[in-house]
């Protein structure tokens, strides 16, 4: 059975899924945007567990408990900073999605929700980032896996419109 892919608008910290993905910085110790929101919602226990992980390289992913979140787990991935697209940004962003999905499947999770990784302060153009995100989700959804649902959780109307457009073809 293929994994269902859907897009919603909302606050990723309020989703009751097996894992939400944190668009983290390499320290994994919190920051701005979705990273800060997830750390605030999860509570200080998340920061304590993240300290034990000793950071994360760009494109890689690590998993923690969800603590005070409705999500059971947080998968932390470090997206690339946009520098014009000629510094391996597309491959690194693709790796963020692929490694997060693999980690979810390795832990036998059923549902995962992603924010628009790297499109905030890291400056990745939303249209290009969305094409990469959707391509990785579609590729992964064709594999035999525990994952039943991949959700793209958009914060803004504009991002939601881009995801709808990319998922339509």
C-alpha positions as a Python dict, from the first residue, in 0.01 Angstrom:
ca = {
    (1, 'X'): (0, 0, 0),
    (2, 'X'): (139, 339, -97),
    (3, 'X'): (193, 602, 166),
    (4, 'X'): (-60, 886, 159),
    (5, 'X'): (88, 1233, 95),
    (6, 'X'): (-108, 1539, 199),
    (7, 'X'): (-62, 1909, 262),
    (8, 'X'): (-227, 2108, 539),
    (9, 'X'): (-197, 2455, 684),
    (10, 'X'): (-139, 2494, 1055),
    (11, 'X'): (98, 2482, 1348),
    (12, 'X'): (322, 2175, 1325),
    (13, 'X'): (365, 2173, 1705),
    (14, 'X'): (-7, 2093, 1744),
    (15, 'X'): (-15, 1783, 1524),
    (16, 'X'): (-88, 1443, 1676),
    (17, 'X'): (144, 1233, 1457),
    (18, 'X'): (418, 984, 1530),
    (19, 'X'): (688, 1238, 1437),
    (20, 'X'): (720, 1600, 1343),
    (21, 'X'): (1032, 1715, 1165),
    (22, 'X'): (1230, 2002, 1309),
    (23, 'X'): (1411, 2228, 1063),
    (24, 'X'): (1699, 2255, 1308),
    (25, 'X'): (2033, 2428, 1311),
    (26, 'X'): (2347, 2216, 1338),
    (27, 'X'): (2372, 2253, 1717),
    (28, 'X'): (2021, 2103, 1767),
    (29, 'X'): (1992, 2335, 2068),
    (30, 'X'): (1701, 2546, 1945),
    (31, 'X'): (1680, 2862, 1743),
    (32, 'X'): (1424, 3072, 1563),
    (33, 'X'): (1129, 2985, 1342),
    (34, 'X'): (991, 2633, 1357),
    (35, 'X'): (1298, 2517, 1554),
    (36, 'X'): (1227, 2759, 1839),
    (37, 'X'): (854, 2683, 1831),
    (38, 'X'): (916, 2308, 1861),
    (39, 'X'): (1163, 2352, 2148),
    (40, 'X'): (922, 2583, 2335),
    (41, 'X'): (627, 2347, 2287),
    (42, 'X'): (824, 2030, 2376),
    (43, 'X'): (972, 2176, 2695),
    (44, 'X'): (1320, 2167, 2848),
    (45, 'X'): (1347, 1788, 2828),
    (46, 'X'): (1387, 1815, 2450),
    (47, 'X'): (1683, 2048, 2487),
    (48, 'X'): (1838, 1811, 2743),
    (49, 'X'): (1809, 1515, 2505),
    (50, 'X'): (1939, 1722, 2211),
    (51, 'X'): (2251, 1812, 2411),
    (52, 'X'): (2333, 1438, 2419),
    (53, 'X'): (2320, 1414, 2037),
    (54, 'X'): (2621, 1644, 1984),
    (55, 'X'): (2475, 1829, 1686),
    (56, 'X'): (2387, 1719, 1335),
    (57, 'X'): (2542, 1773, 992),
    (58, 'X'): (2353, 1938, 709),
    (59, 'X'): (2134, 1685, 529),
    (60, 'X'): (2145, 1435, 815),
    (61, 'X'): (1868, 1355, 1067),
    (62, 'X'): (1843, 1249, 1432),
    (63, 'X'): (1544, 1146, 1641),
    (64, 'X'): (1431, 1235, 1995),
    (65, 'X'): (1119, 1191, 2202),
    (66, 'X'): (841, 1447, 2162),
    (67, 'X'): (800, 1521, 2534),
    (68, 'X'): (519, 1780, 2577),
    (69, 'X'): (424, 1774, 2209),
    (70, 'X'): (132, 1571, 2079),
    (71, 'X'): (384, 1410, 1843),
    (72, 'X'): (559, 1108, 1993),
    (73, 'X'): (893, 1197, 1834),
    (74, 'X'): (1085, 1485, 1683),
    (75, 'X'): (1311, 1416, 1388),
    (76, 'X'): (1572, 1691, 1367),
    (77, 'X'): (1726, 1766, 1028),
    (78, 'X'): (1958, 2047, 923),
    (79, 'X'): (1870, 2204, 592),
    (80, 'X'): (2116, 2387, 370),
    (81, 'X'): (2153, 2764, 366),
    (82, 'X'): (2066, 2891, 17),
    (83, 'X'): (2372, 3031, -157),
    (84, 'X'): (2241, 3040, -513),
    (85, 'X'): (2202, 2665, -567),
    (86, 'X'): (2560, 2591, -671),
    (87, 'X'): (2688, 2461, -336),
    (88, 'X'): (2507, 2124, -333),
    (89, 'X'): (2193, 2280, -181),
    (90, 'X'): (1947, 2065, -383),
    (91, 'X'): (2119, 1739, -286),
    (92, 'X'): (2153, 1843, 78),
    (93, 'X'): (1784, 1939, 98),
    (94, 'X'): (1688, 1613, -71),
    (95, 'X'): (1897, 1429, 189),
    (96, 'X'): (1705, 1606, 470),
    (97, 'X'): (1378, 1457, 348),
    (98, 'X'): (1520, 1115, 255),
    (99, 'X'): (1708, 1072, 584),
    (100, 'X'): (1409, 1189, 791),
    (101, 'X'): (1177, 946, 613),
    (102, 'X'): (1426, 662, 651),
    (103, 'X'): (1464, 735, 1023),
    (104, 'X'): (1084, 731, 1065),
    (105, 'X'): (1058, 398, 884),
    (106, 'X'): (1350, 254, 1081),
    (107, 'X'): (1154, 334, 1399),
    (108, 'X'): (836, 179, 1254),
    (109, 'X'): (649, 512, 1270),
    (110, 'X'): (316, 547, 1089),
    (111, 'X'): (293, 923, 1033),
    (112, 'X'): (534, 1213, 985),
    (113, 'X'): (483, 1585, 933),
    (114, 'X'): (735, 1817, 767),
    (115, 'X'): (768, 2195, 769),
    (116, 'X'): (910, 2367, 460),
    (117, 'X'): (1276, 2295, 544),
    (118, 'X'): (1529, 2571, 471),
    (119, 'X'): (1270, 2815, 331),
    (120, 'X'): (1271, 3053, 627),
    (121, 'X'): (1584, 3233, 740),
    (122, 'X'): (1798, 2988, 538),
    (123, 'X'): (1650, 3151, 226),
    (124, 'X'): (1579, 2848, 6),
    (125, 'X'): (1327, 2948, -266),
    (126, 'X'): (992, 2793, -172),
    (127, 'X'): (909, 2666, -522),
    (128, 'X'): (1238, 2479, -561),
    (129, 'X'): (1230, 2349, -204),
    (130, 'X'): (874, 2222, -247),
    (131, 'X'): (961, 2036, -567),
    (132, 'X'): (1243, 1858, -383),
    (133, 'X'): (1024, 1780, -79),
    (134, 'X'): (741, 1639, -289),
    (135, 'X'): (975, 1438, -513),
    (136, 'X'): (1136, 1272, -211),
    (137, 'X'): (798, 1200, -51),
    (138, 'X'): (663, 1049, -374),
    (139, 'X'): (977, 838, -419),
    (140, 'X'): (961, 714, -60),
    (141, 'X'): (585, 649, -73),
    (142, 'X'): (640, 381, -339),
    (143, 'X'): (859, 174, -106),
    (144, 'X'): (744, -92, 139),
    (145, 'X'): (748, 93, 471),
    (146, 'X'): (563, 135, 797),
    (147, 'X'): (478, 494, 705),
    (148, 'X'): (112, 539, 617),
    (149, 'X'): (106, 918, 599),
    (150, 'X'): (346, 1198, 501),
    (151, 'X'): (213, 1544, 582),
    (152, 'X'): (352, 1876, 465),
    (153, 'X'): (244, 2133, 723),
    (154, 'X'): (253, 2486, 584),
    (155, 'X'): (247, 2791, 805),
    (156, 'X'): (148, 3051, 544),
    (157, 'X'): (-120, 3075, 275),
    (158, 'X'): (153, 3140, 15),
    (159, 'X'): (347, 2823, 105),
    (160, 'X'): (24, 2621, 106),
    (161, 'X'): (-56, 2742, -246),
    (162, 'X'): (290, 2636, -370),
    (163, 'X'): (254, 2287, -218),
    (164, 'X'): (-91, 2247, -374),
    (165, 'X'): (46, 2350, -712),
    (166, 'X'): (343, 2111, -696),
    (167, 'X'): (134, 1818, -569),
    (168, 'X'): (-121, 1871, -847),
    (169, 'X'): (103, 1737, -1124),
}
